[in-house]
């Protein structure tokens, strides 16, 4: 099989890495890709939003399966463009990708079908949003309706913070048109869990659970980022909770999307909060999470291409989706100043052909890297690298990941030092 992966980050690198293990794959292309992906795939100079060019390329190269990694092209309708030309593609159509593309849509869907989530109101008028806040209980959560690179969520502890948040989203347009409509919802307390699921429109099969670390600094301080690290599995996500989520959240969501006439095929991401009242949905994403993918796929024992093909063909129920009993940890190495302002072009040292030599249980996934004309690997984004380690247990996976990260250097490198600490605490409490 010839495979095309659309995207340029650590998630796409992890997908390419997993696809390359398949006995079915003959050739992998990635558009536009990055320096790390270029080690295992042929990178193509087409951006993720050039749908026509991508489809033409897929036809020209006789691509058997295109995998869409990123949210923007999915929400923009890339799958529809490909399918109209008879091309097989992994990902939801535009009418299903709205589950991430519009938070108002997803909240209304959950209310209509009784899927547990936080109480909320939606606003298109900033004045009405401000008036609502006057009587609202603090803390409170403000969410930009549209896509905002995973950063359009503000947790406000005081009324003043909330009013500033409305101004930031709706008037200052910090996230552009994503803030034309906002969702204001109650603040939920509990443990967060990320669960990615394969879907074929009618069936759903969850992957290993994960725990993301969104904040830029240790102790979950600082600004929200695209994610500073992850571990899998999440020890808070017990078999009993998994069964409850399947019954009350996963299956009802798939059924609801079918009833609404927008069946979901691809990877559906559930951001969950384990509250005192049971699991509730924080958000849906219409694609693999980043950096959750970097810990979930290394634990997949089944053939990724077989599973993805089954999702496109509607045969997921008959396809094995098996994960190892081991654990994985990913530590993100970011540019200093991320997620606000940072410099690019810093030389990266410690890697050979994009990886750490003599580290059999470590994979370095490239998020923001490039190669200069003279062959130097340099930084090219906010999140630069994800150092992922696998091991039989989580404590060892975390320690290997951090030990490995010490071998990699670039100017103003920033990483959190507490990835997985909450998970280790949970494991200790169980003993």
Backbone torsions as a table, in degrees:
resi	resn	phi	psi	omega
1	UNK	NA	142.7	171.7
2	UNK	-101.0	131.6	-173.2
3	UNK	-123.6	138.1	173.1
4	UNK	-116.9	126.4	176.4
5	UNK	-108.9	131.3	-177.7
6	UNK	-106.5	116.8	179.5
7	UNK	147.8	179.1	-172.7
8	UNK	-145.9	14.8	-173.7
9	UNK	-113.2	-168.8	179.3
10	UNK	-62.7	-35.5	177.6
11	UNK	-60.1	-47.0	-179.0
12	UNK	-67.0	-33.9	176.2
13	UNK	-63.8	-43.0	179.3
14	UNK	-64.4	-40.1	177.5
15	UNK	-63.7	-46.3	180.0
16	UNK	-60.9	-42.4	-179.8
17	UNK	-60.6	-42.1	-179.0
18	UNK	-73.9	-40.2	178.0
19	UNK	-61.7	-38.2	-177.3
20	UNK	-62.3	-21.4	179.4
21	UNK	-77.9	-15.1	-174.6
22	UNK	-70.5	139.0	176.3
23	UNK	-71.1	-15.7	-176.8
24	UNK	-84.0	-16.3	-170.8
25	UNK	-88.4	134.3	176.3
26	UNK	-107.2	-35.6	-174.0
27	UNK	-152.8	135.6	177.3
28	UNK	-119.0	130.1	170.0
29	UNK	-112.5	153.1	174.5
30	UNK	-139.7	131.4	-179.8
31	UNK	-123.5	120.0	-5.6
32	UNK	-86.1	-13.8	179.8
33	UNK	75.9	-171.2	175.8
34	UNK	-153.3	-175.7	-173.5
35	UNK	-62.4	-35.8	-179.9
36	UNK	-73.8	-43.2	179.6
37	UNK	-62.0	-33.5	-179.6
38	UNK	-61.2	-14.7	177.7
39	UNK	-77.1	-21.9	-176.5
40	UNK	-125.7	-6.2	-179.5
41	UNK	-140.8	159.9	173.3
42	UNK	-87.0	116.1	-179.0
43	UNK	-79.9	139.3	-175.5
44	UNK	-119.3	133.4	-175.0
45	UNK	-81.7	63.9	174.5
46	UNK	-132.4	130.9	-178.4
47	UNK	-78.8	163.4	-174.5
48	UNK	-65.7	-21.7	-177.4
49	UNK	-97.1	3.2	177.0
50	UNK	-91.2	74.9	-170.7
51	UNK	-59.9	-46.5	-178.0
52	UNK	-60.8	-45.2	179.6
53	UNK	-64.2	-40.7	-179.5
54	UNK	-64.8	-43.8	179.6
55	UNK	-64.7	-40.7	178.8
56	UNK	-63.4	-40.1	177.8
57	UNK	-63.4	-44.2	180.0
58	UNK	-60.8	-38.8	177.6
59	UNK	-68.0	-45.6	-177.4
60	UNK	-60.6	-43.3	-176.8
61	UNK	-88.9	1.2	-180.0
62	UNK	55.5	51.5	-179.3
63	UNK	-69.0	131.9	-179.5
64	UNK	-83.9	-32.8	179.7
65	UNK	-149.0	128.9	172.6
66	UNK	-106.0	132.1	-179.0
67	UNK	-112.4	121.3	-178.8
68	UNK	-96.6	116.2	-177.5
69	UNK	-87.3	-34.1	-166.9
70	UNK	-96.3	156.5	-178.9
71	UNK	-75.3	-41.5	-174.7
72	UNK	-55.2	-51.8	179.7
73	UNK	-64.5	-33.9	179.0
74	UNK	-64.9	-48.7	179.7
75	UNK	-65.3	-30.9	179.2
76	UNK	-76.5	-12.0	174.7
77	UNK	99.2	26.6	-179.3
78	UNK	-62.4	-35.3	-178.6
79	UNK	-63.6	-41.2	178.9
80	UNK	-60.0	-43.4	179.8
81	UNK	-60.7	-45.2	-179.6
82	UNK	-66.3	-45.6	-176.9
83	UNK	-65.5	-35.2	177.7
84	UNK	-61.1	-25.1	179.2
85	UNK	-99.9	14.7	175.6
86	UNK	74.5	21.7	-178.5
87	UNK	-98.1	137.0	178.8
88	UNK	-81.1	132.2	-174.8
89	UNK	-142.7	140.2	177.4
90	UNK	-96.4	114.8	179.2
91	UNK	151.0	161.0	-179.3
92	UNK	-79.3	151.7	171.3
93	UNK	-67.0	168.4	-177.3
94	UNK	-56.4	-41.6	-176.1
95	UNK	-70.1	-18.1	175.7
96	UNK	-95.8	-32.0	179.2
97	UNK	-65.2	-15.0	177.3
98	UNK	-60.2	-18.7	178.6
99	UNK	-59.8	-27.2	170.3
100	UNK	-101.5	-33.6	-174.6
101	UNK	-64.6	-25.4	178.3
102	UNK	-136.0	113.1	177.9
103	UNK	-66.6	-31.8	177.1
104	UNK	-62.9	-43.1	177.9
105	UNK	-59.3	-48.8	-174.7
106	UNK	-66.7	-38.0	178.2
107	UNK	-66.4	-42.4	178.9
108	UNK	-64.3	-37.9	177.9
109	UNK	-60.7	-46.3	-178.7
110	UNK	-64.8	-39.1	178.6
111	UNK	-64.2	-45.4	-176.5
112	UNK	-62.4	-39.5	-173.4
113	UNK	-104.9	11.4	173.7
114	UNK	68.4	30.8	177.8
115	UNK	-87.2	125.3	-171.4
116	UNK	-63.7	128.0	177.2
117	UNK	-156.2	175.0	179.5
118	UNK	-70.8	147.3	173.7
119	UNK	-63.5	148.8	-172.3
120	UNK	-156.8	167.9	168.2
121	UNK	-140.1	150.4	176.9
122	UNK	-113.4	149.2	-176.5
123	UNK	-141.4	137.8	169.7
124	UNK	-110.8	-12.9	-179.4
125	UNK	-105.9	114.9	-178.4
126	UNK	-56.8	-37.7	-178.6
127	UNK	-62.6	-43.3	179.7
128	UNK	-66.9	-35.0	176.7
129	UNK	-63.0	-43.3	179.8
130	UNK	-65.0	-40.0	178.4
131	UNK	-63.4	-41.0	179.4
132	UNK	-61.3	-38.8	-177.6
133	UNK	-62.9	-29.1	-177.8
134	UNK	-58.8	-28.0	-177.5
135	UNK	-110.8	2.0	-175.1
136	UNK	-83.7	153.1	178.1
137	UNK	-83.3	136.4	178.2
138	UNK	-100.8	153.1	-4.9
139	UNK	-68.0	163.7	-178.9
140	UNK	-141.4	158.3	-176.2
141	UNK	-115.7	130.3	174.6
142	UNK	-110.2	133.7	-179.5
143	UNK	-130.0	128.0	169.7
144	UNK	-64.3	137.8	-176.4
145	UNK	-64.7	-41.5	-174.0
146	UNK	-93.0	-170.3	-177.7
147	UNK	-72.1	135.1	-178.7
148	UNK	-144.3	38.4	177.5
149	UNK	55.5	31.5	178.7
150	UNK	74.9	9.6	-174.4
151	UNK	-116.5	0.5	-174.8
152	UNK	-84.5	34.3	179.8
153	UNK	-123.2	125.0	-179.4
154	UNK	-118.5	124.9	174.0
155	UNK	-97.7	117.4	-173.1
156	UNK	-113.1	124.8	-176.7
157	UNK	-88.8	-22.8	-177.5
158	UNK	-129.9	164.3	178.4
159	UNK	-60.4	-41.3	179.9
160	UNK	-60.7	-44.9	178.1
161	UNK	-59.7	-41.5	-178.3
162	UNK	-65.1	-42.5	178.7
163	UNK	-63.6	-40.8	176.4
164	UNK	-62.7	-38.8	179.4
165	UNK	-61.2	-44.1	177.6
166	UNK	-59.8	-44.9	178.3
167	UNK	-59.8	-45.3	-179.2
168	UNK	-59.0	-46.1	-174.2
169	UNK	-78.4	-46.6	-167.2
170	UNK	-97.6	-31.8	-176.1
171	UNK	-101.9	-47.9	178.8
172	UNK	-77.7	-15.1	177.9
173	UNK	54.3	45.9	179.8
174	UNK	-56.0	-32.3	178.6
175	UNK	-112.5	29.0	176.3
176	UNK	62.4	-139.5	-176.5
177	UNK	-69.2	-14.4	178.1
178	UNK	-57.9	-25.7	-178.1
179	UNK	-96.1	9.9	177.6
180	UNK	-62.1	-34.5	173.9
181	UNK	-124.9	139.7	177.4
182	UNK	-127.0	155.0	173.1
183	UNK	-108.8	128.2	173.7
184	UNK	-110.3	120.6	-175.1
185	UNK	-133.0	160.1	-179.8
186	UNK	-64.4	150.4	178.6
187	UNK	-82.4	121.9	179.3
188	UNK	-97.2	144.8	175.4
189	UNK	-112.9	147.8	178.6
190	UNK	146.8	-164.3	179.9
191	UNK	-98.4	135.7	178.4
192	UNK	-88.5	142.6	177.3
193	UNK	-137.6	139.5	172.8
194	UNK	-109.8	128.2	176.6
195	UNK	-128.6	116.7	175.7
196	UNK	-92.6	140.9	-177.7
197	UNK	-132.4	139.5	169.6
198	UNK	-80.7	138.4	-179.6
199	UNK	-136.6	143.5	176.1
200	UNK	-120.5	19.8	-179.5
201	UNK	103.8	-37.9	179.5
202	UNK	-125.3	-26.5	-179.2
203	UNK	-113.0	157.8	-178.4
204	UNK	-141.8	134.6	177.5
205	UNK	-131.3	114.8	-177.8
206	UNK	-71.8	152.4	172.2
207	UNK	-96.0	179.0	175.3
208	UNK	-57.7	138.1	179.3
209	UNK	-70.1	158.3	-179.0
210	UNK	-140.4	165.5	176.3
211	UNK	-129.9	116.5	-179.4
212	UNK	-89.7	160.1	176.0
213	UNK	-128.5	96.6	-168.8
214	UNK	-78.6	-34.8	-171.8
215	UNK	-75.1	152.9	-173.8
216	UNK	-70.7	-28.8	-171.3
217	UNK	-119.0	163.2	178.1
218	UNK	-53.6	152.7	177.6
219	UNK	70.5	21.3	-177.9
220	UNK	54.9	43.5	175.5
221	UNK	-105.0	167.2	176.8
222	UNK	85.6	-171.9	-174.5
223	UNK	-76.0	156.6	171.5
224	UNK	-66.5	141.1	177.1
225	UNK	-124.9	-176.6	172.0
226	UNK	-71.7	-7.5	-179.3
227	UNK	126.5	124.6	-176.9
228	UNK	-101.6	1.7	179.0
229	UNK	159.9	162.1	-178.6
230	UNK	-149.6	157.5	169.7
231	UNK	-133.2	155.4	175.7
232	UNK	-149.0	141.6	-4.0
233	UNK	-77.3	166.7	177.2
234	UNK	-86.6	116.3	-174.5
235	UNK	-64.8	-19.5	178.2
236	UNK	-74.4	-17.0	-175.7
237	UNK	-93.1	86.6	-175.6
238	UNK	-81.2	165.2	176.5
239	UNK	-56.5	-36.0	179.3
240	UNK	-65.6	-42.8	178.7
241	UNK	-67.4	-38.8	178.7
242	UNK	-59.8	-42.3	179.7
243	UNK	-65.4	-40.6	178.6
244	UNK	-64.6	-41.1	179.1
245	UNK	-64.6	-40.1	178.8
246	UNK	-61.1	-44.6	-175.7
247	UNK	-72.5	-42.6	-169.6
248	UNK	-100.5	-18.3	-173.8
249	UNK	-123.8	-57.5	-171.0
250	UNK	-65.1	-58.6	-178.5
251	UNK	-62.6	-45.1	177.9
252	UNK	-58.6	-34.1	179.2
253	UNK	-66.6	-46.9	179.4
254	UNK	-60.9	-43.5	179.5
255	UNK	-64.8	-41.8	-179.3
256	UNK	-61.4	-43.6	179.8
257	UNK	-64.1	-35.0	176.6
258	UNK	-65.4	-47.8	-179.3
259	UNK	-60.2	-36.6	-179.4
260	UNK	-76.3	-3.0	177.2
261	UNK	82.0	20.9	178.6
262	UNK	-135.7	68.2	-177.7
263	UNK	-57.5	139.8	-174.6
264	UNK	-97.9	119.8	172.8
265	UNK	-120.1	134.0	180.0
266	UNK	130.8	-142.9	178.1
267	UNK	-110.6	120.2	177.1
268	UNK	-108.4	123.1	-175.6
269	UNK	-100.0	127.1	175.9
270	UNK	-108.5	114.8	170.2
271	UNK	-90.5	115.6	-171.5
272	UNK	-117.6	150.8	170.4
273	UNK	-118.4	124.5	177.1
274	UNK	-87.6	90.8	-174.5
275	UNK	-88.6	168.2	174.4
276	UNK	-59.2	-21.1	179.5
277	UNK	-96.8	12.0	-179.2
278	UNK	106.1	173.6	-178.3
279	UNK	-67.7	138.3	176.5
280	UNK	-133.6	154.0	-179.8
281	UNK	-82.2	127.0	170.5
282	UNK	-85.1	-49.4	-178.4
283	UNK	-159.5	160.1	168.7
284	UNK	-109.1	145.8	165.1
285	UNK	-122.8	148.8	-174.3
286	UNK	-96.7	22.3	-175.3
287	UNK	-160.0	175.0	175.2
288	UNK	-58.7	141.3	177.6
289	UNK	-79.3	157.2	177.7
290	UNK	-131.9	110.5	22.6
291	UNK	-104.8	19.4	179.9
292	UNK	-58.6	-37.8	-179.4
293	UNK	-57.1	-34.2	-176.0
294	UNK	-70.1	-11.4	173.8
295	UNK	-113.8	-23.4	-177.0
296	UNK	-80.2	-49.2	-176.6
297	UNK	-65.2	-34.8	176.0
298	UNK	-61.0	-17.8	179.4
299	UNK	-95.6	-3.3	-180.0
300	UNK	-75.7	124.2	178.7
301	UNK	-96.0	-23.0	178.2
302	UNK	-75.1	165.2	178.6
303	UNK	-76.7	115.2	-175.9
304	UNK	-59.6	-40.0	-179.5
305	UNK	-63.7	-39.7	177.7
306	UNK	-61.7	-43.7	-178.6
307	UNK	-65.4	-45.2	-179.5
308	UNK	-65.1	-40.3	177.7
309	UNK	-62.1	-40.5	178.1
310	UNK	-61.4	-37.4	177.9
311	UNK	-63.2	-38.6	-179.3
312	UNK	-75.0	-28.1	-175.5
313	UNK	-95.3	-8.5	-178.8
314	UNK	79.7	23.1	-176.5
315	UNK	-114.9	25.3	-175.5
316	UNK	-61.5	-35.0	-177.4
317	UNK	-58.3	-31.4	-176.9
318	UNK	-96.1	7.9	-174.0
319	UNK	-112.7	130.8	-179.9
320	UNK	-71.9	130.9	172.9
321	UNK	-123.9	100.1	-172.6
322	UNK	-120.3	135.8	176.7
323	UNK	-117.8	151.7	179.0
324	UNK	-72.1	163.6	177.5
325	UNK	-83.5	0.7	-177.2
326	UNK	-77.9	-166.4	-177.5
327	UNK	-136.0	161.0	178.2
328	UNK	-141.9	149.0	177.1
329	UNK	-137.2	139.0	179.3
330	UNK	-125.9	127.0	176.6
331	UNK	-111.2	121.6	-179.7
332	UNK	-84.5	130.5	172.6
333	UNK	-101.2	114.3	-173.0
334	UNK	-112.6	161.9	174.5
335	UNK	-74.0	140.2	177.2
336	UNK	-56.1	132.0	-178.6
337	UNK	98.7	-18.2	176.3
338	UNK	-59.9	138.0	12.0
339	UNK	-96.9	14.9	-175.4
340	UNK	-93.3	-78.2	-179.2
341	UNK	-131.2	137.6	-178.6
342	UNK	-153.0	160.6	179.9
343	UNK	-98.2	150.4	174.8
344	UNK	-109.3	172.0	174.0
345	UNK	83.9	13.9	178.2
346	UNK	-79.0	127.0	179.2
347	UNK	-61.1	138.9	179.1
348	UNK	-107.2	129.1	178.8
349	UNK	-119.7	158.9	177.0
350	UNK	106.9	-13.3	-178.0
351	UNK	-105.4	147.7	173.4
352	UNK	-120.8	119.4	-174.3
353	UNK	53.0	37.6	175.3
354	UNK	83.5	-4.6	-177.1
355	UNK	-126.1	167.8	175.2
356	UNK	-86.9	121.3	179.3
357	UNK	-68.5	150.2	174.9
358	UNK	61.8	30.0	176.6
359	UNK	-126.2	81.1	-172.6
360	UNK	-64.9	-24.5	-177.1
361	UNK	-102.3	15.0	-177.8
362	UNK	-125.1	133.9	171.3
363	UNK	-124.1	133.2	177.1
364	UNK	-100.2	112.9	178.8
365	UNK	-94.2	129.0	-176.1
366	UNK	-89.5	126.5	177.3
367	UNK	-104.6	-51.4	-178.8
368	UNK	-133.0	79.1	178.4
369	UNK	-132.4	158.5	175.3
370	UNK	-148.9	164.5	175.6
371	UNK	-115.3	127.7	179.8
372	UNK	-74.5	170.9	-179.0
373	UNK	-59.5	-30.1	178.9
374	UNK	-92.0	12.8	172.1
375	UNK	88.4	10.9	-179.7
376	UNK	-85.1	130.0	174.0
377	UNK	-76.7	125.4	-177.0
378	UNK	-132.9	163.0	176.5
379	UNK	-72.3	146.1	-177.9
380	UNK	-148.5	33.8	-179.7
381	UNK	179.0	-179.7	179.3
382	UNK	-73.9	-54.2	171.4
383	UNK	-91.7	121.1	-170.7
384	UNK	-97.3	-53.8	-175.7
385	UNK	-138.6	152.0	171.0
386	UNK	-121.4	116.0	-178.8
387	UNK	-93.8	111.3	-176.0
388	UNK	-111.7	131.1	176.5
389	UNK	-121.7	143.7	173.3
390	UNK	-115.6	150.2	-179.3
391	UNK	-161.2	166.5	177.9
392	UNK	-60.5	-32.4	-179.7
393	UNK	-132.2	161.1	-175.1
394	UNK	-65.7	-42.0	-179.4
395	UNK	-56.0	-42.1	-179.5
396	UNK	-69.9	-40.1	179.5
397	UNK	-59.5	-42.9	-179.9
398	UNK	-64.5	-46.7	-177.7
399	UNK	-64.8	-39.4	178.4
400	UNK	-63.4	-43.0	-178.7
401	UNK	-60.5	-45.0	-179.5
402	UNK	-69.3	-38.9	177.1
403	UNK	-61.4	-42.7	-179.3
404	UNK	-66.0	-39.8	-178.1
405	UNK	-60.8	-27.0	-179.1
406	UNK	-65.9	-17.4	-178.1
407	UNK	-86.6	-5.2	-175.3
408	UNK	-110.0	136.0	-176.2
409	UNK	-138.7	141.0	162.7
410	UNK	-156.2	156.4	-175.1
411	UNK	-58.0	132.1	177.1
412	UNK	66.2	24.9	176.6
413	UNK	-56.1	134.1	178.2
414	UNK	-128.5	131.2	173.7
415	UNK	-144.5	153.8	171.9
416	UNK	-77.5	148.0	-179.2
417	UNK	-104.4	4.9	-173.9
418	UNK	-124.1	26.0	177.9
419	UNK	-64.2	126.7	177.8
420	UNK	86.8	-1.4	-176.9
421	UNK	-65.5	-39.0	177.7
422	UNK	-63.7	-38.7	179.7
423	UNK	-65.7	-41.0	178.0
424	UNK	-63.7	-37.5	177.4
425	UNK	-62.7	-41.6	179.1
426	UNK	-63.4	-41.7	178.0
427	UNK	-63.0	-40.7	179.7
428	UNK	-63.7	-37.2	179.9
429	UNK	-67.4	-29.0	-179.1
430	UNK	-73.9	-25.6	-174.5
431	UNK	-74.6	NA	NA
